[in-house]
Amino acid sequence: MLLEKQRVELIRFLLKAQEMGLIPLTFGNFSLRDKETGYVCISPSGMDYQELKPEDIVVVDVNGKVIDGTRKYSIETPMHCMIYRKRADVNGVCHTHSVFATAWASTELKLPVVVAELAALVGGKIDTAPYQPMGTMELAETVVATLKEQDAVLMANHGLLTVGVDLATAFKNAVIVEEGAKVAYYAHNIGKVKVMPDEECHRLRQWIINKYGQ
Ligand SMILES: [Zn+2]
């Protein structure tokens, strides 16, 4: 089977995301790009993750043309593909509807950076892409335009999208943003939020990049 190992890996992360509550039911989609072939493995549309088999994962090229698989691919495939075309450094994309990130994405406020992990990951505030209906090219375009060179973007009234050098990193970023959004929510409710200064966010980000040699 084409890219069997990668398809198995994708299922593993989808199940993990569901287990951690990042994806309610099937409201989210993950993909990874195989560096050798350049092909993208993406989750199928609306299938129960517990039932997923490697052959259910759809393999497409970066233009969304199906290379292998008989299932209908995720409705957000154009968004994933657009990111891979724009970002040569990205080989993993996670789109979730995790509660705290989505809650901040549904306000007029910016998600305040209050925890060091989040600062180290994004190096500052995470921008929110304006609302567009799910599964549309307009959504793909606003998400890509807002993401720029960052590793995370909130999607207004919808959810969160994170990227990484591989799927494991994109997944880790999805977890860190959700945790950061959760802490920010509680801090906001307790009282006046102490936001991490931009310079400290930048310093932490550089430290992480140099330390881990990315
Ligand atoms: Zn979605």
Residues whose N, C-alpha, C, O or C-beta is under 5 A from the ligand:
A	BS01	ZN	G159
